[in-house]
């Protein structure tokens, strides 16, 4: 992937080009350096928002027969905006006892109402359908910093591959926003996404996400964990976000 990419307005999140989509594009570029290996983990550090356009560069950091490390960056008009790295590995034998988290109790997506995010607030939300589970909503002043919802991309009915999965893992509002009663921005500083073994067998476009704030400091740093399951309860993967709260 080379050249200048135009960051069209409908692909923006809150305040800039959508972080999950940007990380998926970086992962795609890095995958070219390890075409025979599977993506195990990808991490992006967001130094500044991406504006109207950007370019992507990628490089092989370490090549191995069973494991490779690749790096990449997104360069905006003001310099480096995102620095990323990924681990790719050859699939091994199924010789070990798997451990996966159990999904939360949730009705199917058809039983949950659509949560419409205003396009002027988060333009890329028009490309996603979000159906919350339970009463928690962003900025509703709830008791628990957690959000659970079914999400899918509306432009196709394909089950998520690894790149779609990276995008969807950044689909929800910050879980910390569930305990806020006034508007504040909670941008991502660092995002790590790891696919689970179940993602390869996914057959539904719907993904059940549970985003939970594990800890939040008095000065606004938020440690968030996200898990994903398919409608059949199969664990699809997880993500970890470092966020920071800032007053509007």
Backbone as CSV, one residue per row, in Angstrom:
resi,resn,N_x,N_y,N_z,CA_x,CA_y,CA_z,C_x,C_y,C_z
1,UNK,0.861,-1.191,0.000,0.000,0.000,0.000,0.893,1.236,0.000
2,UNK,0.747,2.072,-0.985,1.596,3.248,-1.099,0.783,4.395,-1.672
3,UNK,1.394,5.590,-1.665,0.698,6.753,-2.179,-0.090,7.464,-1.093
4,UNK,-0.709,8.546,-1.504,-1.463,9.387,-0.582,-2.912,8.925,-0.535
5,UNK,-3.416,8.620,0.647,-4.796,8.182,0.821,-5.643,9.349,1.284
6,UNK,-6.743,9.575,0.613,-7.633,10.664,0.983,-8.557,10.203,2.102
7,UNK,-8.560,10.916,3.211,-9.398,10.579,4.361,-10.775,11.210,4.170
8,UNK,-11.655,10.502,3.488,-12.976,11.042,3.185,-13.779,11.249,4.471
9,UNK,-14.650,12.258,4.436,-15.356,12.683,5.644,-16.182,11.564,6.276
10,UNK,-16.791,10.691,5.463,-17.670,9.661,6.019,-16.897,8.544,6.730
11,UNK,-15.563,8.593,6.670,-14.730,7.600,7.350,-14.120,8.146,8.639
12,UNK,-14.595,9.283,9.063,-14.070,9.899,10.278,-14.795,9.373,11.509
13,UNK,-14.049,9.278,12.593,-14.632,8.993,13.894,-14.880,10.298,14.607
14,UNK,-14.605,10.333,15.920,-14.772,11.582,16.666,-13.439,12.326,16.647
15,UNK,-13.354,13.371,15.839,-12.164,14.215,15.839,-11.118,13.882,14.795
16,UNK,-11.326,12.845,13.999,-10.338,12.498,12.978,-10.697,11.191,12.311
17,UNK,-9.829,10.732,11.426,-10.030,9.462,10.742,-10.197,8.360,11.788
18,UNK,-11.148,7.463,11.557,-11.492,6.450,12.554,-10.285,5.577,12.898
19,UNK,-10.015,5.435,14.201,-8.821,4.730,14.643,-8.801,3.261,14.268
20,UNK,-9.945,2.561,14.438,-9.993,1.146,14.092,-9.777,0.908,12.612
21,UNK,-10.347,1.776,11.765,-10.159,1.654,10.327,-8.705,1.930,9.956
22,UNK,-8.113,2.942,10.574,-6.708,3.246,10.310,-5.815,2.064,10.684
23,UNK,-6.074,1.438,11.837,-5.260,0.308,12.253,-5.457,-0.888,11.318
24,UNK,-6.674,-1.065,10.809,-6.923,-2.137,9.844,-6.132,-1.900,8.554
25,UNK,-6.065,-0.664,8.091,-5.290,-0.345,6.896,-3.802,-0.598,7.129
26,UNK,-3.315,-0.251,8.306,-1.914,-0.508,8.636,-1.641,-2.008,8.701
27,UNK,-2.587,-2.759,9.276,-2.431,-4.212,9.352,-2.394,-4.826,7.956
28,UNK,-3.214,-4.304,7.055,-3.218,-4.798,5.680,-1.868,-4.574,5.015
29,UNK,-1.288,-3.387,5.235,0.024,-3.101,4.663,1.099,-4.001,5.268
30,UNK,1.020,-4.253,6.562,2.027,-5.086,7.216,1.911,-6.545,6.798
31,UNK,0.693,-6.990,6.494,0.483,-8.384,6.109,1.245,-8.747,4.834
32,UNK,1.505,-7.763,3.980,2.233,-8.024,2.744,3.655,-8.516,3.006
33,UNK,4.201,-8.230,4.187,5.559,-8.661,4.524,5.593,-10.080,5.102
34,UNK,4.442,-10.649,5.413,4.381,-12.003,5.972,3.181,-12.735,5.391
35,UNK,3.117,-12.898,4.079,1.904,-13.400,3.422,1.549,-14.837,3.783
36,UNK,2.511,-15.622,4.243,2.239,-17.015,4.568,1.895,-17.225,6.036
37,UNK,1.898,-16.149,6.824,1.673,-16.247,8.261,0.351,-15.589,8.646
38,UNK,-0.181,-15.933,9.810,-1.433,-15.366,10.310,-1.150,-14.234,11.292
39,UNK,-1.963,-13.196,11.223,-1.848,-12.096,12.173,-2.268,-12.576,13.562
40,UNK,-1.398,-12.383,14.533,-1.694,-12.759,15.911,-2.064,-11.546,16.764
41,UNK,-1.374,-10.435,16.543,-1.605,-9.240,17.350,-1.153,-8.017,16.575
42,UNK,-1.917,-6.938,16.667,-1.526,-5.677,16.053,-1.783,-4.552,17.053
43,UNK,-0.816,-3.653,17.156,-0.901,-2.538,18.100,-0.638,-1.236,17.368
44,UNK,-1.457,-0.247,17.637,-1.256,1.086,17.091,-1.167,2.113,18.200
45,UNK,-0.191,3.003,18.113,-0.095,4.134,19.038,-0.452,5.393,18.269
46,UNK,-1.468,6.089,18.749,-2.037,7.236,18.047,-1.426,8.518,18.601
47,UNK,-0.450,9.040,17.871,0.266,10.227,18.335,-0.523,11.508,18.108
48,UNK,-1.284,11.553,17.020,-2.124,12.709,16.714,-3.221,12.251,15.748
49,UNK,-4.334,13.007,15.654,-5.392,12.621,14.710,-4.919,12.722,13.270
50,UNK,-5.453,11.823,12.433,-5.207,11.909,11.000,-6.191,12.901,10.404
51,UNK,-5.700,13.798,9.596,-6.549,14.831,9.023,-7.102,14.440,7.669
52,UNK,-6.922,15.311,6.684,-7.564,15.139,5.383,-6.965,14.016,4.554
53,UNK,-5.746,13.612,4.833,-5.118,12.553,4.063,-3.861,12.067,4.741
54,UNK,-3.350,10.916,4.263,-2.157,10.350,4.884,-1.548,9.313,3.955
55,UNK,-0.326,8.937,4.252,0.337,7.850,3.552,0.747,6.794,4.565
56,UNK,0.969,5.563,4.077,1.337,4.445,4.943,2.651,3.858,4.455
57,UNK,3.564,3.640,5.387,4.782,2.905,5.069,4.876,1.710,6.012
58,UNK,5.470,0.622,5.546,5.612,-0.572,6.366,6.974,-1.192,6.131
59,UNK,7.430,-1.985,7.105,8.769,-2.560,7.021,8.816,-3.849,7.827
60,UNK,9.620,-4.771,7.375,9.841,-6.014,8.090,10.876,-5.771,9.179
61,UNK,10.498,-6.030,10.418,11.399,-5.822,11.556,12.222,-7.077,11.835
62,UNK,11.553,-8.222,11.854,12.253,-9.485,12.087,11.518,-10.597,11.367
63,UNK,12.236,-11.353,10.579,11.630,-12.447,9.822,12.078,-13.780,10.400
64,UNK,11.123,-14.668,10.607,11.428,-15.996,11.090,10.603,-17.026,10.351
65,UNK,10.958,-18.279,10.497,10.236,-19.331,9.786,8.828,-19.504,10.332
66,UNK,8.662,-19.301,11.644,7.341,-19.471,12.252,6.776,-18.191,12.836
67,UNK,7.587,-17.129,12.957,7.108,-15.878,13.564,7.859,-14.701,12.968
68,UNK,7.105,-13.677,12.606,7.701,-12.453,12.070,7.084,-11.237,12.749
69,UNK,7.867,-10.172,12.853,7.412,-8.898,13.410,7.520,-7.839,12.320
70,UNK,6.459,-7.064,12.152,6.402,-6.055,11.102,5.999,-4.721,11.731
71,UNK,6.554,-3.644,11.242,6.205,-2.313,11.710,5.588,-1.483,10.592
72,UNK,4.873,-0.435,10.964,4.247,0.445,9.972,3.973,1.800,10.603
73,UNK,3.711,2.767,9.761,3.366,4.099,10.236,2.426,4.792,9.273
74,UNK,1.624,5.682,9.802,0.748,6.530,8.999,1.247,7.962,9.130
75,UNK,1.555,8.553,7.987,2.116,9.900,7.968,1.062,10.883,7.473
76,UNK,0.701,11.839,8.318,-0.229,12.880,7.929,0.506,14.138,7.502
77,UNK,-0.230,15.197,7.303,0.369,16.450,6.850,1.304,17.046,7.885
78,UNK,1.124,16.675,9.160,1.969,17.207,10.232,3.007,16.209,10.714
79,UNK,3.218,15.138,9.956,4.201,14.144,10.349,3.542,12.843,10.789
80,UNK,4.272,12.031,11.522,3.776,10.726,11.945,2.565,10.874,12.855
81,UNK,1.479,10.183,12.492,0.253,10.232,13.284,0.014,8.920,14.033
82,UNK,0.361,7.795,13.404,0.158,6.484,14.032,1.404,5.639,13.809
83,UNK,1.873,5.014,14.874,2.962,4.043,14.797,2.383,2.683,15.171
84,UNK,2.687,1.671,14.369,2.069,0.370,14.587,3.096,-0.743,14.484
85,UNK,2.778,-1.864,15.123,3.580,-3.077,14.985,2.645,-4.266,15.030
86,UNK,3.072,-5.374,14.426,2.242,-6.565,14.370,3.104,-7.808,14.481
87,UNK,2.506,-8.841,15.052,3.145,-10.152,15.156,2.378,-11.114,14.250
88,UNK,3.088,-11.759,13.345,2.517,-12.769,12.463,3.180,-14.107,12.779
89,UNK,2.403,-15.192,12.729,2.963,-16.505,13.061,2.303,-17.591,12.227
90,UNK,3.024,-18.689,12.073,2.479,-19.857,11.396,1.589,-20.621,12.367
91,UNK,0.438,-21.049,11.888,-0.487,-21.777,12.747,0.132,-23.101,13.178
92,UNK,0.062,-23.388,14.476,0.614,-24.626,15.006,-0.439,-25.724,15.089
93,UNK,-0.049,-26.849,15.645,-0.970,-27.954,15.833,-1.913,-27.674,16.994
94,UNK,-3.131,-28.208,16.906,-4.108,-28.039,17.987,-3.812,-29.063,19.083
95,UNK,-2.785,-28.751,19.888,-2.316,-29.714,20.881,-2.565,-29.273,22.321
96,UNK,-3.156,-28.097,22.516,-3.264,-27.550,23.859,-4.711,-27.230,24.206
97,UNK,-4.999,-27.261,25.504,-6.338,-26.972,26.002,-6.666,-25.496,25.795
98,UNK,-7.711,-25.161,25.008,-8.055,-23.749,24.811,-8.739,-23.156,26.043
99,UNK,-8.575,-21.862,26.222,-9.242,-21.109,27.290,-9.846,-19.866,26.657
100,UNK,-11.151,-19.682,26.790,-11.820,-18.506,26.240,-12.830,-17.969,27.253
101,UNK,-13.076,-16.658,27.276,-14.070,-16.088,28.179,-15.486,-16.404,27.715
102,UNK,-16.367,-16.598,28.681,-17.772,-16.866,28.358,-18.466,-15.569,27.970
103,UNK,-19.380,-15.611,27.016,-20.094,-14.385,26.615,-21.094,-13.972,27.690
104,UNK,-21.418,-12.692,27.737,-22.465,-12.245,28.656,-23.830,-12.725,28.183
105,UNK,-24.754,-12.845,29.112,-26.127,-13.194,28.728,-26.689,-12.058,27.883
106,UNK,-27.171,-12.397,26.702,-27.662,-11.353,25.789,-28.677,-11.939,24.829
107,UNK,-29.789,-11.237,24.599,-30.701,-11.660,23.528,-30.034,-11.467,22.182
108,UNK,-30.579,-12.065,21.155,-30.023,-11.907,19.822,-30.165,-10.477,19.326
109,UNK,-29.426,-10.104,18.297,-29.479,-8.719,17.818,-30.862,-8.286,17.362
110,UNK,-31.655,-9.227,16.838,-32.990,-8.866,16.353,-33.907,-8.432,17.492
111,UNK,-33.557,-8.787,18.743,-34.383,-8.422,19.893,-33.920,-7.122,20.554
112,UNK,-32.890,-6.493,20.028,-32.330,-5.267,20.609,-32.565,-4.092,19.665
113,UNK,-32.850,-2.945,20.232,-33.120,-1.760,19.428,-31.833,-1.141,18.889
114,UNK,-31.949,-0.514,17.737,-30.809,0.164,17.125,-30.485,1.431,17.913
115,UNK,-29.199,1.651,18.156,-28.723,2.877,18.799,-28.121,3.754,17.707
116,UNK,-28.798,4.824,17.377,-28.375,5.686,16.274,-27.446,6.782,16.796
117,UNK,-26.236,6.814,16.265,-25.279,7.865,16.600,-25.357,8.932,15.516
118,UNK,-25.565,10.199,15.869,-25.666,11.244,14.849,-24.439,11.280,13.942
119,UNK,-24.680,11.308,12.644,-23.583,11.290,11.686,-22.672,12.505,11.847
120,UNK,-23.229,13.626,12.273,-22.390,14.811,12.446,-21.457,14.674,13.640
121,UNK,-21.744,13.734,14.534,-20.919,13.503,15.718,-19.828,12.481,15.401
122,UNK,-20.218,11.354,14.801,-19.276,10.296,14.402,-19.694,9.829,13.002
123,UNK,-19.161,10.429,11.942,-19.624,10.120,10.585,-19.561,8.638,10.216
124,UNK,-18.537,7.909,10.656,-18.405,6.513,10.252,-19.490,5.633,10.872
125,UNK,-20.217,6.161,11.862,-21.289,5.393,12.494,-22.370,5.000,11.493
126,UNK,-22.493,5.732,10.378,-23.485,5.374,9.362,-23.118,4.075,8.650
127,UNK,-21.877,3.626,8.781,-21.435,2.375,8.168,-21.591,1.183,9.103
128,UNK,-22.081,1.431,10.315,-22.214,0.379,11.312,-23.615,0.371,11.892
129,UNK,-24.084,-0.797,12.280,-25.329,-0.925,13.023,-24.975,-1.385,14.428
130,UNK,-25.434,-0.632,15.418,-25.124,-0.916,16.819,-26.426,-1.133,17.571
131,UNK,-26.537,-2.278,18.227,-27.736,-2.614,19.005,-27.324,-2.934,20.443
132,UNK,-27.447,-1.966,21.360,-27.004,-2.182,22.739,-27.786,-3.284,23.442
133,UNK,-27.098,-3.958,24.349,-27.686,-4.961,25.231,-27.735,-4.368,26.631
134,UNK,-28.911,-4.364,27.250,-29.040,-3.780,28.575,-29.302,-2.288,28.525
135,UNK,-29.267,-1.662,29.694,-29.664,-0.258,29.811,-28.515,0.729,29.670
136,UNK,-27.275,0.280,29.741,-26.133,1.195,29.722,-26.018,1.902,28.380
137,UNK,-25.792,3.207,28.445,-25.588,4.017,27.251,-24.463,5.021,27.527
138,UNK,-23.765,5.472,26.489,-22.721,6.488,26.693,-23.292,7.775,27.269
139,UNK,-22.597,8.349,28.236,-22.927,9.642,28.842,-24.302,9.631,29.526
140,UNK,-24.700,8.465,30.030,-25.982,8.353,30.724,-25.815,8.346,32.237
141,UNK,-24.588,8.483,32.723,-24.349,8.539,34.164,-24.692,7.243,34.873
142,UNK,-24.425,6.119,34.258,-24.729,4.827,34.851,-23.746,4.429,35.941
143,UNK,-24.009,3.312,36.626,-23.171,2.907,37.759,-21.933,2.106,37.373
144,UNK,-21.899,1.541,36.164,-20.814,0.632,35.773,-20.193,1.099,34.455
145,UNK,-18.856,1.204,34.387,-18.205,1.650,33.149,-18.076,0.502,32.150
146,UNK,-19.201,0.077,31.615,-19.226,-1.057,30.700,-20.319,-0.852,29.666
147,UNK,-20.024,-1.245,28.431,-21.000,-1.203,27.348,-20.999,-2.560,26.646
148,UNK,-22.193,-3.076,26.378,-22.354,-4.339,25.663,-23.293,-4.086,24.495
149,UNK,-22.914,-4.548,23.324,-23.757,-4.300,22.159,-23.420,-5.272,21.036
150,UNK,-24.436,-5.542,20.208,-24.231,-6.211,18.940,-23.831,-5.165,17.906
151,UNK,-22.850,-5.478,17.081,-22.433,-4.556,16.025,-22.228,-5.328,14.728
152,UNK,-22.437,-4.646,13.615,-22.121,-5.216,12.305,-21.890,-4.081,11.336
153,UNK,-21.196,-4.391,10.255,-21.042,-3.440,9.161,-22.267,-3.527,8.264
154,UNK,-22.782,-2.389,7.825,-24.041,-2.384,7.073,-23.830,-2.479,5.564
155,UNK,-22.602,-2.359,5.105,-22.361,-2.323,3.662,-22.269,-3.711,3.032
156,UNK,-22.182,-4.758,3.852,-22.210,-6.123,3.322,-22.662,-7.061,4.429
157,UNK,-22.952,-8.300,4.073,-23.383,-9.308,5.028,-22.321,-10.371,5.254
158,UNK,-21.073,-10.018,5.008,-19.984,-10.962,5.184,-19.637,-11.117,6.671
159,UNK,-19.271,-12.325,7.054,-18.711,-12.521,8.388,-17.374,-11.789,8.459
160,UNK,-16.991,-11.293,9.628,-15.759,-10.506,9.699,-14.514,-11.342,9.443
161,UNK,-13.671,-10.861,8.541,-12.320,-11.391,8.444,-11.464,-10.600,9.423
162,UNK,-10.168,-10.812,9.432,-9.345,-10.173,10.455,-9.334,-8.653,10.308
163,UNK,-9.385,-8.119,9.090,-9.354,-6.666,8.922,-10.688,-6.036,9.334
164,UNK,-11.801,-6.660,8.975,-13.098,-6.177,9.453,-13.149,-6.236,10.984
165,UNK,-12.566,-7.301,11.524,-12.584,-7.481,12.974,-11.852,-6.340,13.681
166,UNK,-10.710,-5.944,13.156,-9.970,-4.827,13.755,-10.834,-3.568,13.772
167,UNK,-11.514,-3.293,12.673,-12.407,-2.136,12.601,-13.524,-2.238,13.629
168,UNK,-14.179,-3.393,13.705,-15.326,-3.552,14.607,-14.923,-3.477,16.078
169,UNK,-13.691,-3.831,16.396,-13.261,-3.773,17.791,-13.129,-2.341,18.299
170,UNK,-13.237,-1.384,17.405,-13.229,0.027,17.800,-14.560,0.690,17.457
171,UNK,-15.639,-0.116,17.428,-16.943,0.399,17.006,-17.705,1.095,18.123
172,UNK,-17.504,0.663,19.365,-18.298,1.208,20.469,-17.713,2.514,20.992
173,UNK,-18.571,3.276,21.657,-18.106,4.434,22.408,-17.212,3.952,23.555
174,UNK,-16.368,4.798,24.100,-15.550,4.376,25.245,-16.424,3.870,26.390
175,UNK,-16.075,2.735,26.964,-16.886,2.186,28.050,-16.929,3.121,29.256
176,UNK,-15.885,3.907,29.456,-15.869,4.851,30.578,-16.970,5.894,30.435
177,UNK,-17.391,6.158,29.182,-18.458,7.139,28.961,-19.775,6.699,29.572
178,UNK,-19.926,5.407,29.901,-21.174,4.933,30.498,-21.408,5.511,31.887
179,UNK,-20.348,5.948,32.586,-20.519,6.523,33.930,-20.478,8.045,33.908
180,UNK,-20.246,8.630,32.732,-20.219,10.083,32.621,-21.627,10.615,32.370
181,UNK,-21.914,11.769,32.911,-23.212,12.399,32.676,-23.086,13.683,31.865
182,UNK,-21.870,14.107,31.601,-21.629,15.260,30.737,-20.655,14.841,29.635
183,UNK,-20.729,15.512,28.507,-19.911,15.143,27.362,-18.440,15.419,27.622
184,UNK,-17.613,14.420,27.367,-16.158,14.556,27.390,-15.625,13.632,26.295
185,UNK,-14.497,13.971,25.740,-13.894,13.105,24.738,-12.941,12.146,25.444
186,UNK,-12.898,10.912,24.948,-12.042,9.888,25.551,-11.259,9.225,24.416
187,UNK,-10.321,9.940,23.800,-9.636,9.412,22.622,-8.708,8.245,22.952
188,UNK,-8.451,7.454,21.919,-7.542,6.323,22.037,-6.100,6.788,21.900
189,UNK,-5.267,6.355,22.828,-3.832,6.599,22.750,-3.122,5.364,22.198
190,UNK,-3.602,4.188,22.600,-3.010,2.936,22.130,-4.106,1.892,22.007
191,UNK,-4.080,1.130,20.922,-5.067,0.073,20.680,-4.352,-1.185,20.219
192,UNK,-4.617,-2.288,20.918,-4.099,-3.599,20.534,-5.272,-4.519,20.253
193,UNK,-5.237,-5.215,19.131,-6.286,-6.166,18.755,-5.648,-7.529,18.533
194,UNK,-6.268,-8.559,19.106,-5.798,-9.938,18.938,-6.976,-10.802,18.509
195,UNK,-6.847,-11.442,17.372,-7.910,-12.331,16.925,-7.839,-13.642,17.690
196,UNK,-9.005,-14.248,17.928,-9.061,-15.553,18.551,-9.163,-16.649,17.512
197,UNK,-9.007,-17.888,17.961,-9.069,-19.021,17.038,-10.436,-19.140,16.382
198,UNK,-11.481,-18.651,17.064,-12.834,-18.774,16.536,-13.151,-17.848,15.386
199,UNK,-12.326,-16.821,15.160,-12.648,-15.850,14.108,-12.635,-16.509,12.729
200,UNK,-11.748,-17.450,12.514,-11.638,-18.094,11.207,-12.912,-18.841,10.826
201,UNK,-13.695,-19.263,11.819,-14.924,-19.996,11.538,-16.185,-19.162,11.631
202,UNK,-16.063,-17.845,11.778,-17.233,-16.981,11.907,-18.081,-17.029,10.644
203,UNK,-19.401,-17.077,10.816,-20.311,-17.150,9.668,-21.341,-16.019,9.672
204,UNK,-21.425,-15.260,10.757,-22.417,-14.192,10.861,-21.733,-12.829,10.835
205,UNK,-22.377,-11.821,10.229,-21.811,-10.468,10.277,-21.921,-9.829,11.654
206,UNK,-22.772,-10.390,12.523,-22.975,-9.817,13.854,-21.869,-10.231,14.821
207,UNK,-21.416,-9.263,15.605,-20.412,-9.495,16.637,-20.930,-8.882,17.939
208,UNK,-20.871,-9.652,19.014,-21.258,-9.162,20.337,-20.018,-8.639,21.040
209,UNK,-20.011,-7.351,21.366,-18.881,-6.720,22.028,-19.221,-6.401,23.482
210,UNK,-18.257,-6.654,24.352,-18.344,-6.189,25.745,-17.085,-5.388,26.036
211,UNK,-17.268,-4.089,26.224,-16.159,-3.191,26.528,-16.250,-2.787,27.990
212,UNK,-15.164,-2.978,28.721,-15.156,-2.732,30.161,-13.939,-1.907,30.544
213,UNK,-14.160,-0.859,31.327,-13.048,-0.100,31.891,-12.514,-0.859,33.095
214,UNK,-11.277,-1.314,32.998,-10.665,-2.053,34.098,-10.179,-1.127,35.198
215,UNK,-9.710,0.060,34.812,-9.216,1.040,35.779,-9.219,2.413,35.131
216,UNK,-9.407,3.439,35.962,-9.345,4.823,35.493,-8.698,5.661,36.588
217,UNK,-7.698,6.436,36.231,-6.981,7.243,37.214,-7.651,8.600,37.397
218,UNK,-7.376,9.290,38.499,-8.007,10.610,38.727,-7.671,11.646,37.661
219,UNK,-6.529,11.472,36.982,-6.181,12.443,35.945,-6.643,12.012,34.552
220,UNK,-7.477,10.946,34.493,-8.180,10.653,33.253,-7.649,9.532,32.394
221,UNK,-6.631,8.804,32.830,-6.140,7.701,32.015,-7.011,6.475,32.231
222,UNK,-7.449,5.864,31.120,-8.429,4.778,31.166,-7.831,3.512,30.551
223,UNK,-7.924,2.420,31.294,-7.486,1.099,30.843,-8.732,0.293,30.507
224,UNK,-8.928,-0.020,29.213,-10.162,-0.646,28.748,-9.871,-1.979,28.070
225,UNK,-10.721,-2.965,28.348,-10.616,-4.279,27.709,-11.903,-4.561,26.948
226,UNK,-11.768,-5.185,25.775,-12.913,-5.494,24.917,-12.827,-6.951,24.490
227,UNK,-13.945,-7.674,24.609,-14.038,-9.038,24.100,-15.133,-9.108,23.053
228,UNK,-15.005,-10.089,22.147,-15.971,-10.240,21.056,-16.367,-11.700,20.905
229,UNK,-17.664,-11.915,20.630,-18.198,-13.262,20.408,-19.114,-13.250,19.181
230,UNK,-19.271,-14.399,18.554,-20.266,-14.578,17.514,-21.606,-14.927,18.134
231,UNK,-22.682,-14.942,17.325,-24.012,-15.278,17.852,-24.093,-16.667,18.482
232,UNK,-23.199,-17.571,18.095,-23.213,-18.913,18.680,-22.392,-19.007,19.956
233,UNK,-21.866,-17.884,20.444,-21.090,-17.865,21.676,-19.609,-18.115,21.494
234,UNK,-19.156,-18.288,20.252,-17.735,-18.505,19.997,-16.948,-17.223,20.229
235,UNK,-15.873,-17.311,20.992,-15.033,-16.142,21.237,-14.222,-15.836,19.988
236,UNK,-14.304,-14.605,19.510,-13.677,-14.210,18.256,-12.352,-13.488,18.453
237,UNK,-12.142,-12.925,19.639,-10.902,-12.204,19.887,-11.096,-11.131,20.937
238,UNK,-10.057,-10.342,21.136,-10.088,-9.326,22.185,-9.287,-8.107,21.762
239,UNK,-9.440,-7.047,22.540,-8.693,-5.817,22.290,-8.417,-5.135,23.619
240,UNK,-7.405,-4.293,23.599,-7.060,-3.512,24.789,-6.806,-2.081,24.346
241,UNK,-7.384,-1.141,25.083,-7.218,0.263,24.729,-6.688,1.063,25.915
242,UNK,-5.758,1.932,25.626,-5.355,2.975,26.564,-5.986,4.259,26.071
243,UNK,-6.822,4.863,26.908,-7.529,6.091,26.548,-7.209,7.184,27.568
244,UNK,-7.580,8.406,27.243,-7.430,9.509,28.178,-8.641,10.434,28.056
245,UNK,-9.200,10.836,29.182,-10.393,11.676,29.198,-9.974,13.144,29.100
246,UNK,-10.668,13.875,28.228,-10.390,15.300,28.082,-11.722,16.054,28.011
247,UNK,-11.797,17.165,28.712,-13.008,17.986,28.670,-13.191,18.568,27.274
248,UNK,-14.445,18.714,26.877,-14.733,19.283,25.561,-14.480,20.773,25.572
